[in-house]
């Protein structure tokens, strides 16, 4: 890790030496691109490596050891997101607002953090309106439909949440997106389609069998369709993949219903 810190520092020093007077030359452009790549790599490593500690620990690590990267979109958005995940909303706001002038293509990321901060503070309506505005300005920015879907689900607006999930899949056809779709379909009582979404998600990302979100709806859909043997098989796979499966009350109730737990 410290080797990466040193490389970033050296690259930044080179950037300072070049200065604005040579910006635009091929050498300066190459150096700036190298600095940006170093910062992107470092921010990605800290953001995703949970072995380094909690979100707040990683945010402080990133901020302490890579201040040279401030003003680079990838770095600012990663740091703001870590503070947001840690529940440090004021810090996340500070980083997001400071990074906005140079955010460029990362502007929607920073705006999304600001909306999530409002949601975290309990300002649901404000977060939703911010989300709608982000979707208007950046209709191809997939994560915002996740935020809108989260709020619509929270408010039991399942038709809207379903549309949010469909838009999310259109832009980001990931396993997580299909599990979000499964959740909305279950609430709309479209049980066969729930199973289609869950099965497709597991086909894309088999390891999601250990995650309760979306899978719970698939198990309950099977129970409601009286396909108990399939429900038992799916739940058994989840239990084997997730030693902490009892943390989910709906999973415990499903296990009791199917005779897999007392």
BELSULPE-V512436 format. One record per backbone hydrogen bond with DSSP energy under -0.5 kcal/mol. CO is the residue of the C=O (numbers start at 1). NH is the residue of the N-H. Records with the same first field share a line. If there is no record, write none. Layout:
CO = NH ; NH
//
This chain:
1 = 5
2 = 6
3 = 7
4 = 8
5 = 9
6 = 10
7 = 11
8 = 12
9 = 13
10 = 14
11 = 15
12 = 16
13 = 17
14 = 18
15 = 19
18 = 22
19 = 22
20 = 23
22 = 25
25 = 24 ; 29
26 = 30
27 = 31
28 = 32
29 = 33
30 = 34
31 = 35
32 = 36
33 = 37
34 = 38
35 = 39
36 = 40
37 = 41
38 = 42
39 = 43
40 = 44
41 = 45
42 = 46
43 = 47
44 = 48
45 = 49
48 = 50
49 = 52
50 = 53
54 = 58
55 = 59
56 = 60
57 = 61
58 = 62
59 = 63
60 = 64
61 = 65
62 = 66
66 = 69
67 = 70
69 = 72
71 = 73
72 = 75 ; 76
73 = 77
74 = 78
75 = 79
76 = 80
77 = 81
78 = 82
79 = 83
80 = 84
81 = 85
82 = 86
83 = 88
84 = 87
87 = 89
88 = 92
89 = 93
90 = 94
91 = 95
92 = 96
93 = 97
94 = 98
95 = 99
96 = 100
97 = 100
99 = 102
100 = 103
103 = 106
104 = 107
106 = 110
107 = 111
108 = 112
109 = 113
110 = 114
111 = 115
112 = 116
113 = 117
114 = 118
115 = 119
116 = 120
117 = 121
118 = 123
119 = 122
122 = 124
123 = 127
124 = 128
125 = 129
126 = 130
127 = 131
128 = 132
129 = 133
130 = 134
131 = 135
132 = 136
133 = 137
134 = 138
138 = 141
140 = 142
141 = 144
142 = 145 ; 146
143 = 147
144 = 148
145 = 149
146 = 150
147 = 151
148 = 152
149 = 153
150 = 154
151 = 155
152 = 157
153 = 156
156 = 158
157 = 161
158 = 162
159 = 163
160 = 164
161 = 165
162 = 166
163 = 167
164 = 168
165 = 169
166 = 170
167 = 171
168 = 172
172 = 174
174 = 178
175 = 179
176 = 180
177 = 181
178 = 182
179 = 183
180 = 184
181 = 185
182 = 186
183 = 187
184 = 188
185 = 190
186 = 189
189 = 191
190 = 194
191 = 195
192 = 196
193 = 197
194 = 198
195 = 199
196 = 200
197 = 201
198 = 202
199 = 203
200 = 204
201 = 205
205 = 208
206 = 209
207 = 210
208 = 211
212 = 216
213 = 215
214 = 218
215 = 219
216 = 220
217 = 221
218 = 222
219 = 223
220 = 224
221 = 225
222 = 227
223 = 226
226 = 228
227 = 231
228 = 232
229 = 233
230 = 234
231 = 235
232 = 236
233 = 237
234 = 238
235 = 239
236 = 240
237 = 241
238 = 242
242 = 245
244 = 247
245 = 248
247 = 249
248 = 252
249 = 253
250 = 254
251 = 255
252 = 256
253 = 257
254 = 258
255 = 260 ; 261
256 = 259
//
